[in-house]
Amino acid sequence: MLGSERADGLEREISQKWFGDRSIVERAIVTLASDRGLLLIGDPGTGKSWLAELLAAAISRNSTLVVQGTAGTTEDHIKYSWNVSMVIAKGQSRESMIPSPIMTAMEGGVIGRFEELTRSTSDVQDALISILSEKYVSIPELDDDNIVFAKPGFSVIATANSRDRGVNDLSSALKRRFNFVRIPVVTNKKSETEIVRFRTEELLRRHAIDLEVPPTLFDVLLQSFADLRAAAEAAKSDDEKLESSLSTAEQIGVLEDAVLHSTFFGEKALTAQTLASSLVGSLARRSPEDLAILNTYLHGVVEPRSKAEGGPWEGFLEGGRQAISALS
């Protein structure tokens, strides 16, 4: 996950897949070696799901046993449900039972994941208590073979959005079954650049896109997000803040949108104008509030910078103005 080093003495180099504090990964691994589940908590876009997926894949070679927490998630999604047609034809049996991803993880002794745990209701969350503490699921509908025990190696990695606090808070009993590991917002410019560059290069390879992202546009993207974050911190009310969390994940989304637009509808080259258009299109979610905030940023920060520095900032200013005008 963190990549290989020369001191590791490996025959081939292993690329780094997760960028962040090494101690976070170490605490996560130590937790998974214990009897407790792992709960990754942090702001939107901090890489919680990415870290959970990497851990599950590295430990179990399978990261697909996932339950997505929503208001509609039920206890069946955590334990099991039934194939109605088979039940009608042959009655309830282990063959007619549909195990949940968590139960499948228990039977295989691997990692199960639960995304956005606090989005599910409290009674659904509490279905995890016995699973994490007793390590088995009882099936009262069956007379025989009615208990599924977890094999050694089973654990649960859950994620929770810190901005969802108060939606469906975890019970004290469930909190005791988890070790909490907080994923901080990336503020180091070098680390943020590495993350955005890594995920963008991955996107280009996946879509077989031959397009270069100039380093100057990386700098423009990072600086624009830094400016908007500073403006959000200085804002006196929510109306003066963008609805976007301005996370690293959203930077990747902006750049991804710009790259794809340049490839399929542009000049086969990424420009500052396209980058600005993608930024406005991705971050302007409320009208007119977000458009007004972005317009203020363009006139108050980008325009003076374009006059002083020139270069890509001139095209970025023009592209931003055109995008706002089209959305207004």
C-alpha positions in Angstrom: 0.0 0.0 0.0 2.8 2.4 0.9 5.1 1.1 -1.7 8.5 -0.5 -1.5 11.8 1.0 -0.5 15.3 0.1 -1.6 16.0 -1.2 2.0 13.2 -3.8 1.6 15.4 -5.8 -0.8 12.6 -6.8 -3.1 13.3 -8.0 -6.6 10.7 -5.6 -8.1 9.5 -2.2 -7.1 6.0 -1.9 -5.6 4.3 1.4 -6.4 2.7 3.5 -3.6 -1.1 3.3 -3.7 -2.1 5.3 -0.6 -0.5 8.6 0.3 -0.7 9.7 4.0 0.8 9.3 7.4 2.3 5.8 7.7 1.1 5.5 11.3 -2.5 5.5 10.1 -1.9 2.4 8.1 0.0 0.8 11.0 -2.8 1.5 13.4 -5.3 0.1 11.0 -3.4 -3.1 10.5 -2.9 -3.5 14.3 -6.6 -3.1 14.8 -7.4 -5.8 12.2 -5.0 -8.2 14.0 -7.1 -7.8 17.1 -10.7 -8.8 17.9 -12.1 -5.4 17.2 -13.5 -4.0 14.0 -11.8 -1.0 12.3 -13.8 2.3 11.8 -12.2 4.8 9.5 -13.7 8.3 10.1 -13.0 11.6 8.5 -14.3 14.4 6.2 -15.7 13.6 2.7 -13.0 12.9 0.2 -10.2 12.0 2.6 -9.7 8.5 1.2 -11.5 6.4 3.8 -13.1 4.1 1.3 -9.9 3.9 -0.8 -7.9 2.9 2.3 -10.6 0.3 3.4 -10.6 -1.2 -0.1 -6.8 -1.4 -0.2 -6.6 -3.0 3.2 -9.2 -5.6 2.3 -7.5 -6.4 -1.0 -4.1 -6.7 0.5 -5.2 -8.9 3.5 -7.9 -11.0 1.9 -7.3 -10.6 -1.8 -11.0 -9.6 -2.1 -12.4 -6.1 -1.5 -15.8 -6.7 -3.0 -17.7 -7.9 0.2 -19.3 -4.5 0.8 -22.5 -3.3 2.5 -23.4 0.3 1.6 -25.0 2.1 4.5 -28.1 4.1 3.5 -31.5 5.0 5.1 -32.8 1.9 3.3 -30.2 -0.6 4.5 -31.9 -3.4 6.5 -30.6 -6.1 8.9 -31.0 -8.5 5.9 -28.1 -6.7 4.2 -25.9 -7.5 7.2 -27.0 -11.0 7.9 -29.0 -13.0 5.3 -32.1 -13.0 3.2 -34.0 -15.7 1.3 -34.5 -16.7 -2.3 -38.3 -16.6 -2.3 -38.9 -18.9 -5.3 -36.7 -21.6 -3.8 -38.4 -21.2 -0.4 -41.8 -21.7 -2.0 -40.5 -24.7 -4.0 -38.4 -26.5 -1.4 -38.8 -24.7 1.9 -36.2 -22.8 3.9 -32.7 -24.4 3.8 -29.1 -23.3 3.6 -29.5 -23.6 -0.2 -32.4 -21.1 -0.3 -30.6 -18.7 2.0 -28.8 -15.7 0.5 -25.8 -14.7 2.7 -24.9 -11.1 3.0 -21.4 -9.8 2.1 -20.7 -9.8 5.9 -21.8 -13.4 6.3 -19.8 -14.4 3.3 -16.7 -12.7 4.8 -17.4 -14.7 8.1 -17.6 -18.0 6.2 -14.4 -17.3 4.3 -12.4 -15.8 7.2 -11.8 -12.5 5.3 -12.5 -8.8 5.6 -16.0 -7.5 5.1 -16.6 -3.8 4.5 -19.4 -1.5 5.7 -19.5 1.9 3.9 -21.1 5.0 5.5 -22.0 3.1 8.7 -23.7 6.2 10.3 -26.1 6.5 7.3 -27.9 3.3 8.3 -30.4 3.4 11.2 -29.5 2.5 14.7 -31.3 -0.9 14.8 -29.4 -1.9 11.7 -26.1 -0.8 13.1 -26.7 -2.8 16.2 -27.0 -6.0 14.2 -23.2 -5.8 14.0 -22.8 -5.9 17.8 -23.2 -9.7 18.1 -21.3 -10.3 14.9 -18.2 -8.4 16.2 -18.4 -9.7 19.7 -19.6 -13.3 19.4 -18.3 -13.9 15.8 -21.4 -15.9 14.7 -24.8 -15.4 13.2 -27.8 -17.5 14.3 -30.4 -18.6 11.7 -33.6 -19.3 13.8 -35.6 -20.3 10.7 -33.6 -23.5 10.4 -33.6 -26.5 12.7 -30.2 -27.9 11.6 -27.1 -26.2 10.5 -28.5 -23.0 11.9 -25.3 -21.2 13.1 -22.7 -19.6 10.9 -19.4 -19.2 12.7 -16.7 -16.7 11.6 -13.4 -18.3 10.6 -10.2 -16.9 11.9 -9.2 -13.8 9.9 -12.7 -12.3 9.7 -13.1 -8.7 10.6 -15.0 -5.6 9.5 -13.7 -2.3 8.1 -16.3 0.4 8.4 -16.2 4.0 7.2 -18.1 7.0 8.6 -18.3 10.6 7.4 -17.5 13.0 10.3 -19.9 15.5 8.7 -22.7 13.0 9.3 -22.4 13.2 13.1 -25.8 13.3 14.6 -27.5 11.5 11.7 -27.4 8.1 13.3 -24.8 8.1 16.1 -23.3 4.8 17.0 -24.5 3.2 20.3 -21.9 2.9 23.1 -22.0 -0.9 22.7 -21.1 -0.7 19.1 -18.4 1.9 19.6 -16.7 -0.5 22.0 -16.5 -3.1 19.2 -14.6 -0.7 16.9 -11.2 1.0 17.1 -11.5 4.5 15.6 -8.8 5.7 13.2 -9.3 9.3 12.0 -8.2 10.1 8.5 -7.2 13.8 8.4 -7.7 16.2 5.4 -4.5 16.3 3.3 -3.0 19.8 3.8 0.6 19.0 2.6 0.9 20.3 -0.9 3.5 17.7 -1.9 1.3 14.8 -0.7 -1.8 16.3 -2.3 0.1 16.6 -5.6 1.2 13.0 -5.4 -2.4 11.8 -4.7 -3.9 13.8 -7.6 -1.1 12.8 -10.0 -1.3 9.1 -9.1 -5.1 8.9 -9.5 -5.1 10.9 -12.7 -2.4 8.7 -14.2 -4.4 5.6 -13.2 -7.5 7.1 -15.0 -5.5 7.8 -18.1 -4.2 4.2 -18.2 -7.6 2.7 -17.5 -9.2 4.6 -20.4 -6.1 4.3 -22.7 -6.0 8.1 -23.0 -2.7 9.6 -24.3 -2.9 13.1 -22.9 -0.3 15.0 -20.8 -1.2 17.1 -17.8 1.2 20.0 -17.8 2.8 20.6 -14.3 1.8 24.2 -14.5 -1.9 23.2 -14.6 -1.3 20.9 -11.6 -0.1 24.0 -9.7 -3.1 26.0 -10.8 -5.5 23.3 -9.6 -3.8 23.0 -6.2 -3.5 26.7 -5.7 -7.2 27.3 -6.7 -8.4 24.8 -4.1 -6.0 26.2 -1.5 -7.5 29.7 -2.2 -11.1 28.5 -1.9 -10.4 26.6 1.3 -8.9 29.7 2.8 -12.0 31.7 1.8 -14.2 29.0 3.3 -12.3 29.2 6.6 -12.7 33.0 6.7 -16.4 32.9 5.8 -18.7 34.1 8.5 -21.7 32.0 7.5 -22.6 28.9 5.5 -24.0 31.1 2.7 -20.5 32.4 2.1 -19.0 28.9 1.8 -19.1 26.6 -1.2 -21.3 23.5 -0.5 -18.4 21.4 -1.7 -16.0 20.1 0.9 -13.1 21.0 -1.4 -11.4 17.7 -0.7 -8.6 16.0 -2.5 -11.1 13.6 -4.1 -13.0 16.6 -5.6 -9.7 17.9 -7.0 -9.3 14.5 -8.7 -12.9 14.8 -10.0 -12.3 18.2 -11.4 -9.1 17.1 -13.2 -10.8 13.9 -14.4 -13.6 15.9 -15.9 -11.2 18.3 -17.6 -9.1 15.4 -19.0 -12.1 13.6 -20.4 -13.6 16.7 -21.9 -10.3 17.6 -23.6 -10.0 14.1 -25.0 -13.4 13.7 -26.5 -14.6 17.3 -27.1 -11.4 19.4 -27.0 -8.1 19.8 -28.7 -6.6 16.6 -27.4 -4.6 18.8 -25.0 -5.6 20.0 -21.5 -5.9 23.8 -21.3 -6.3 26.2 -18.4 -9.7 27.2 -19.9 -11.0 23.7 -19.8 -9.7 23.2 -16.2 -11.5 26.3 -15.0 -14.7 25.3 -16.8 -14.5 21.9 -15.0 -13.8 23.5 -11.7 -16.9 25.7 -11.9 -19.1 22.9 -13.2 -18.0 20.6 -10.4 -18.1 23.0 -7.5 -21.1 25.2 -8.4 -23.9 23.1 -6.9 -26.1 25.8 -5.6 -27.5 28.6 -7.7 -26.9 31.5 -7.2 -24.9 31.1 -3.9 -22.0 29.0 -5.2 -21.8 30.9 -8.5 -21.5 34.1 -6.6 -18.7 32.8 -4.4 -16.8 31.5 -7.4 -17.4 34.8 -9.3 -16.0 36.7 -6.3 -13.0 34.4 -6.2 -12.3 34.9 -10.0 -12.5 38.7 -9.7 -10.9 39.1 -6.3 -8.0 36.5 -6.5 -7.6 35.1 -10.0 -7.8 38.3 -12.0 -5.1 40.1 -10.0 -2.9 37.0 -10.2 -3.4 36.7 -13.9 -2.3 40.3 -14.4 0.7 39.8 -12.1 1.9 36.4 -13.2 0.2 35.8 -16.6 0.7 32.3 -18.0 -2.0 29.8 -17.4 -3.9 32.1 -15.0 -5.0 34.2 -17.9 -6.7 31.3 -19.6 -8.0 30.0 -16.2 -9.7 33.4 -15.6 -11.3 33.4 -19.1 -12.5 29.8 -18.8 -14.0 30.5 -15.4 -15.8 33.6 -16.5 -17.3 31.8 -19.5 -18.4 28.8 -17.4 -20.1 31.1 -14.8 -21.8 33.1 -17.6 -23.2 29.9 -19.1 -24.6 28.7 -15.8 -26.1 32.1 -14.7 
